[in-house]
Amino acid sequence: MDIFKKCIKATEYESGLKEKGHYFFFRKIESPQDSEVVVNGKRVIMIGSNNYLGLSSHPCVKDAAVSAIEKFGSGCSGSRFLNGNLAIHEELEIKLARFCRKEAAVVFATGYQTNLGAISALVGRSDAVIIDRYDHASIIDGCRLSFGKAQKFHHNDMNDLERALDETRGKAQLIVVDGVYSMEGDIADLPAIVKLAKAYGARVMVDDAHAIGVLGNGGRGTAEHFGLENEVDLIMGTFSKSLAAVGGFIAGSSEVVNWIRHIGRSLMFSASLPPPQVASVSAALDIIEAQPELRTRLWKNSQKMLNGFKALGYDTGTSQTPIIPVIIKDTIKTFQMCKLLFEKGVFVNPVVSPAVPPGRELLRTSYMATHTDEQLDKVLAAFETAGRELGVI
């Protein structure tokens, strides 16, 4: 038996999709991530990016990255635990802790590694980690790497969360939820989660990857949005969305963050975040705090598109954020829609099983502060034409 034999299936599946013009993965983008991008020489409107505030091309962010390279070089050549800990890493951690209204923060090389390192460091053999079924894959994998009992509850279902808490009563419990769910665009019921956590003596960790820079008056995320910054124990965030770089962090009490810093394997055994990325995040944080009008524009654009899709007759689920799913409920039509939309100048992401349950296939759309009304009108026109052509609306 050849262990590589199964790999043929993936190649056959990819080839089949390509023959039909339905392969929309690993598309080659030949320009900066902005409201418009160039794909294989074709300029299209980008509604498939997480660059919510449009900061990845901001002059101040780019200048900060260049300056960091000039001062510190392009990389650190080792893990932070041993020889890759720079002054700018620690400065960014202080800034992130202040931004999140927490005592301390620790920076990881990726958002994925942040959840792996934090959850596996905190959840031991006699502990329980309780997660929403729609939580990000990195949370699920962090649970797998821990030695504790992992318990799932139905998406945003507080009765089922209480069931999970009751079934793991007697263990030290950590509830981990996404603040904003990356496919559906809805927000965790954080007030109810915090209330249940207090009743059971559980701790709460919020993955705010898609909420930092987006939710709350100051852009500080889900906890600020609900006025619960003092009630949430841990806030995790990524740099690859509103913060215009790559990497991740977790913020909380000094004792907990220090524990993660010394126990989290994905921090200890990975090279540290390169200087230009650290500087980019720091500059993006400054812009988020100084320019709230970017968030105002983002929400104006998001509301325009949500209303526009609903007026066309599309099912947008329970979205409350700049992530707006257009639910097709059919794999082939989802791919066909994606192809037609690209031909009409719109870049969108098809999402099918197993990323979503069968019958929940969708086009994941997301919006930026830098989208113009003219661009958004073109997107809605393309969705109307493609939807009618395929009988989706």
KAQUI-V404400 format. One record per run of one state. SS is the DSSP state (alpha for helix, beta for strand, coil for the rest). FROM is the first residue (numbers start at 1). TO is the last residue. If there is no record, write none. Layout:
SS & FROM & TO
SS & FROM & TO
This chain:
coil & 1 & 6
alpha & 7 & 19
coil & 20 & 28
beta & 29 & 29
coil & 30 & 35
beta & 36 & 39
coil & 40 & 41
beta & 42 & 46
coil & 47 & 54
alpha & 55 & 57
coil & 58 & 58
alpha & 59 & 72
coil & 73 & 78
beta & 79 & 79
coil & 80 & 86
alpha & 87 & 100
coil & 101 & 103
beta & 104 & 108
coil & 109 & 110
alpha & 111 & 122
coil & 123 & 126
beta & 127 & 132
coil & 133 & 136
alpha & 137 & 145
coil & 146 & 148
beta & 149 & 153
coil & 154 & 157
alpha & 158 & 167
coil & 168 & 171
beta & 172 & 178
coil & 179 & 179
beta & 180 & 180
coil & 181 & 186
beta & 187 & 187
coil & 188 & 189
alpha & 190 & 200
coil & 201 & 202
beta & 203 & 207
coil & 208 & 221
alpha & 222 & 226
coil & 227 & 233
beta & 234 & 238
coil & 239 & 247
beta & 248 & 252
coil & 253 & 253
alpha & 254 & 263
coil & 264 & 264
alpha & 265 & 268
coil & 269 & 270
beta & 271 & 271
coil & 272 & 274
alpha & 275 & 290
coil & 291 & 292
alpha & 293 & 312
coil & 313 & 314
beta & 315 & 315
coil & 316 & 322
beta & 323 & 327
coil & 328 & 330
alpha & 331 & 343
coil & 344 & 345
beta & 346 & 347
coil & 348 & 348
beta & 349 & 351
coil & 352 & 361
beta & 362 & 366
coil & 367 & 372
alpha & 373 & 390
coil & 391 & 393
